[in-house]
Amino acid sequence: MTDQPHRTVRLRLARQRTAPRTVRPRVAEPPTPEPDPQPDVDPASTSDDDPEPTPEPEGRASHLWQRIRRTQWAHIITVTGTGLAAIAAIGGLWAQAVATYWSQQTAKDQLSQSREDSEREQQDQASKVTFWLEYPSSGAAPELHVQNRSLDPVTHVYLTVRRYRQGAYYGVSHDLRPCSELIFDTKEVRLASRDGKASVAFQPTQAEFRALAFVDSHGRGWERSSTILYKLEPLDDSSVRGYVSLPKPQTRKPDVCEGQGK
């Protein structure tokens, strides 16, 4: 009951107040977002020297990948350049080695060819001098033919006869004129001992004409067997068992000579 007079007084006072000239509308303010709840941290475990919080894993990985990519490209470029330079150097060395090898081979082949040509030229005349035994169809004793088909003379001609189980016998023959042939009747050939005290007739069953030695027009000594031609070696006197006595030969012109017919 006592509150009624006080209410009446407040109403009267309110009516006596002047109203504002303008009325501003009341705008509702947007709600302030509440902060995320922070985890409870033990105050004792924190200090002013704590490191800064590390970035999120995704950001760190992206930053690391960018650094790796920049470093990797630089490394790749460097390695590639070095590799290409090494390959170019190796290729140059290989090409140089191949060129050097083929140059040496070419020079070696040319030298070998020059030697062969020189030997062939040196043997040109000697290859045209030969000898052989010819057996007549009548069954008579064989004939010894010594032939020079070159256009130059051959000097210091001698024959080697090997007597079975006895040794070698040497006989000096006539010089051979250009394009000439000497024919000896072997039944008149005799093999004399070294001291000249004994001699025997040549028998094809007991001895053979082993070699023909001579000096060509250039002064080079040669010796020819029935199969090969080689340079003349100095005569070993200790191997001489005796000498060959040759009869006077018949002379004729070979069927074919160097650069001309019969």
C-alpha positions as CSV (number, residue, x, y, z in Angstrom):
1,M,0.0,0.0,0.0
2,T,2.9,2.4,0.7
3,D,4.3,1.9,-2.8
4,Q,1.3,3.6,-4.5
5,P,2.2,7.3,-3.6
6,H,5.8,6.8,-4.8
7,R,4.7,5.4,-8.1
8,T,2.4,8.4,-8.6
9,V,5.2,10.8,-8.0
10,R,7.5,9.1,-10.5
11,L,4.8,9.2,-13.1
12,R,4.3,12.9,-12.6
13,L,8.0,13.6,-12.9
14,A,8.2,11.6,-16.1
15,R,5.4,13.6,-17.6
16,Q,7.2,16.8,-16.8
17,R,10.4,15.9,-18.8
18,T,10.7,17.3,-22.3
19,A,10.8,14.7,-25.1
20,P,13.9,14.6,-27.4
21,R,13.6,16.4,-30.8
22,T,14.8,13.4,-32.7
23,V,14.5,9.7,-32.1
24,R,17.5,7.6,-33.3
25,P,16.6,4.1,-34.2
26,R,18.3,1.5,-32.2
27,V,20.4,-0.8,-34.3
28,A,21.3,-4.2,-33.1
29,E,25.0,-4.7,-32.9
30,P,26.4,-7.9,-34.4
31,P,27.3,-10.5,-32.0
32,T,31.0,-10.7,-31.1
33,P,32.5,-14.1,-31.9
34,E,33.6,-15.9,-28.9
35,P,37.3,-16.8,-28.9
36,D,38.3,-20.4,-29.3
37,P,38.9,-22.0,-26.1
38,Q,42.6,-22.2,-25.3
39,P,44.0,-25.4,-24.0
40,D,45.0,-25.3,-20.4
41,V,48.6,-24.5,-20.0
42,D,50.5,-25.1,-16.9
43,P,52.0,-21.7,-15.9
44,A,55.0,-23.5,-14.5
45,S,55.9,-25.0,-17.9
46,T,55.9,-21.6,-19.7
47,S,58.7,-19.1,-19.7
48,D,59.7,-16.0,-21.6
49,D,62.4,-18.0,-23.5
50,D,60.0,-20.3,-25.2
51,P,60.5,-20.5,-29.0
52,E,58.0,-19.1,-31.3
53,P,55.3,-21.5,-32.3
54,T,56.2,-23.6,-35.4
55,P,54.2,-23.1,-38.6
56,E,51.5,-25.4,-39.6
57,P,52.8,-28.6,-41.3
58,E,51.2,-27.7,-44.7
59,G,52.9,-24.3,-44.8
60,R,56.2,-25.7,-43.7
61,A,56.1,-28.5,-46.3
62,S,55.2,-26.0,-49.1
63,H,58.1,-23.7,-48.1
64,L,60.5,-26.7,-47.9
65,W,59.3,-28.0,-51.3
66,Q,59.9,-24.6,-52.9
67,R,63.5,-24.5,-51.5
68,I,64.1,-28.0,-52.7
69,R,62.8,-27.2,-56.1
70,R,65.0,-24.1,-56.5
71,T,68.0,-26.0,-55.2
72,Q,67.2,-29.1,-57.2
73,W,66.9,-27.2,-60.5
74,A,70.2,-25.4,-59.9
75,H,71.9,-28.7,-59.1
76,I,70.3,-30.4,-62.1
77,I,71.5,-27.6,-64.4
78,T,75.0,-27.8,-63.0
79,V,75.2,-31.6,-63.2
80,T,73.8,-31.6,-66.7
81,G,76.3,-29.0,-67.9
82,T,79.2,-30.9,-66.3
83,G,77.9,-34.1,-67.8
84,L,77.6,-32.7,-71.3
85,A,81.0,-31.1,-71.1
86,A,82.5,-34.5,-70.0
87,I,80.7,-36.3,-72.8
88,A,82.0,-33.8,-75.3
89,A,85.5,-34.1,-74.0
90,I,85.3,-37.9,-74.1
91,G,83.9,-37.8,-77.6
92,G,86.7,-35.6,-78.7
93,L,89.4,-37.8,-77.1
94,W,87.7,-40.9,-78.7
95,A,87.6,-39.3,-82.1
96,Q,91.3,-38.2,-81.7
97,A,92.2,-41.7,-80.7
98,V,90.4,-43.3,-83.6
99,A,92.0,-40.8,-86.0
100,T,95.4,-41.5,-84.6
101,Y,94.9,-45.2,-84.7
102,W,93.8,-45.2,-88.4
103,S,96.6,-42.8,-89.2
104,Q,99.1,-45.2,-87.7
105,Q,97.5,-48.1,-89.5
106,T,97.6,-46.3,-92.8
107,A,101.2,-45.3,-92.3
108,K,102.0,-48.9,-91.3
109,D,100.2,-50.3,-94.3
110,Q,102.0,-47.8,-96.6
111,L,105.3,-48.8,-95.0
112,S,104.6,-52.5,-95.4
113,Q,103.5,-51.9,-99.0
114,S,106.6,-49.9,-99.7
115,R,108.7,-52.7,-98.3
116,E,106.9,-55.3,-100.3
117,D,107.3,-53.2,-103.5
118,S,111.0,-52.7,-102.7
119,E,111.6,-56.4,-102.1
120,R,109.6,-57.3,-105.2
121,E,111.7,-54.9,-107.2
122,Q,114.9,-56.3,-105.7
123,Q,113.8,-59.8,-106.5
124,D,112.7,-58.9,-110.0
125,Q,115.8,-60.2,-111.7
126,A,116.6,-63.0,-109.2
127,S,113.1,-64.4,-109.7
128,K,113.9,-65.0,-113.4
129,V,116.9,-67.2,-112.6
130,T,116.2,-70.8,-111.9
131,F,117.4,-74.4,-112.3
132,W,115.8,-77.9,-112.7
133,L,116.5,-81.5,-113.6
134,E,114.9,-82.8,-116.8
135,Y,114.6,-86.5,-117.5
136,P,114.7,-87.5,-121.2
137,S,111.9,-89.8,-122.4
138,S,114.6,-92.2,-123.6
139,G,115.5,-93.1,-120.1
140,A,119.0,-91.6,-120.3
141,A,120.7,-89.6,-117.5
142,P,118.9,-86.5,-116.5
143,E,120.0,-83.1,-117.7
144,L,120.6,-80.1,-115.5
145,H,119.1,-76.8,-116.8
146,V,120.3,-73.4,-115.5
147,Q,118.3,-70.5,-116.9
148,N,118.4,-66.7,-116.9
149,R,115.3,-65.2,-118.4
150,S,116.2,-61.6,-117.4
151,L,117.7,-59.0,-119.8
152,D,120.7,-58.5,-117.4
153,P,123.7,-60.9,-116.8
154,V,124.1,-63.1,-113.8
155,T,127.6,-63.7,-112.4
156,H,129.4,-65.8,-109.7
157,V,127.1,-68.7,-110.3
158,Y,127.7,-71.9,-108.4
159,L,125.7,-75.0,-107.6
160,T,125.2,-76.9,-104.4
161,V,124.9,-80.7,-104.5
162,R,123.9,-82.6,-101.4
163,R,125.2,-86.2,-101.2
164,Y,123.2,-88.4,-98.9
165,R,124.9,-89.0,-95.6
166,Q,128.0,-87.2,-96.8
167,G,127.4,-83.5,-96.9
168,A,127.5,-80.6,-99.4
169,Y,129.5,-80.2,-102.6
170,Y,130.0,-76.9,-104.3
171,G,130.7,-76.3,-108.0
172,V,131.4,-73.1,-109.8
173,S,129.5,-72.7,-113.0
174,H,129.7,-70.3,-115.9
175,D,128.3,-66.8,-115.8
176,L,124.8,-66.5,-117.3
177,R,124.4,-64.1,-120.2
178,P,121.1,-62.2,-120.6
179,C,118.3,-64.5,-121.8
180,S,120.4,-67.6,-121.8
181,E,120.1,-71.2,-120.7
182,L,122.9,-73.8,-119.9
183,I,122.3,-77.5,-120.2
184,F,124.6,-80.0,-118.4
185,D,124.7,-83.7,-118.9
186,T,124.7,-85.1,-115.4
187,K,126.3,-88.4,-116.3
188,E,129.5,-86.4,-116.8
189,V,129.2,-84.6,-113.4
190,R,131.6,-85.8,-110.7
191,L,131.8,-85.1,-107.0
192,A,135.4,-84.7,-105.8
193,S,136.6,-84.8,-102.2
194,R,138.0,-81.7,-100.6
195,D,141.6,-82.8,-100.9
196,G,141.0,-83.8,-104.5
197,K,142.2,-87.4,-104.0
198,A,138.9,-89.1,-104.7
199,S,135.9,-88.5,-106.8
200,V,132.6,-90.2,-107.6
201,A,130.1,-89.9,-110.4
202,F,126.9,-88.1,-109.7
203,Q,124.0,-90.5,-109.2
204,P,120.4,-89.1,-108.9
205,T,119.7,-91.9,-106.4
206,Q,122.6,-90.9,-104.1
207,A,122.7,-87.1,-104.5
208,E,120.6,-84.1,-105.5
209,F,121.2,-80.6,-106.8
210,R,120.0,-78.6,-103.7
211,A,120.5,-74.9,-104.6
212,L,121.8,-72.4,-107.1
213,A,123.7,-69.3,-105.9
214,F,124.4,-66.2,-108.0
215,V,124.9,-62.4,-107.9
216,D,122.5,-60.2,-109.8
217,S,123.3,-57.1,-111.9
218,H,122.9,-54.9,-108.7
219,G,125.6,-56.8,-106.8
220,R,123.1,-58.6,-104.5
221,G,123.7,-62.2,-103.7
222,W,120.8,-64.7,-104.0
223,E,120.3,-68.4,-103.4
224,R,117.5,-70.4,-104.9
225,S,116.2,-73.8,-104.0
226,S,113.7,-75.8,-105.9
227,T,110.9,-73.9,-104.1
228,I,112.1,-70.6,-102.6
229,L,114.3,-67.6,-103.3
230,Y,116.3,-66.0,-100.4
231,K,119.3,-63.7,-99.9
232,L,122.6,-65.4,-100.1
233,E,124.3,-66.2,-96.7
234,P,128.1,-66.4,-96.3
235,L,129.4,-69.8,-97.1
236,D,130.4,-72.0,-94.1
237,D,133.7,-73.7,-95.1
238,S,133.3,-76.3,-92.4
239,S,130.2,-77.7,-94.1
240,V,132.0,-78.2,-97.4
241,R,132.8,-81.9,-98.1
242,G,134.0,-81.5,-101.6
243,Y,133.6,-79.9,-105.0
244,V,131.4,-80.4,-108.1
245,S,133.1,-80.9,-111.4
246,L,130.8,-79.8,-114.2
247,P,131.2,-80.6,-117.9
248,K,131.1,-78.1,-120.7
249,P,127.4,-77.1,-121.1
250,Q,125.2,-76.6,-124.1
251,T,123.9,-73.1,-124.6
252,R,120.5,-72.1,-125.9
253,K,118.0,-69.3,-125.7
254,P,115.0,-69.8,-123.4
255,D,111.6,-70.2,-124.9
256,V,110.4,-67.1,-123.1
257,C,112.5,-64.1,-121.8
258,E,111.6,-60.9,-120.1
259,G,109.7,-58.6,-122.5
260,Q,110.2,-60.8,-125.6
261,G,109.4,-64.1,-127.1
262,K,111.7,-66.8,-128.4
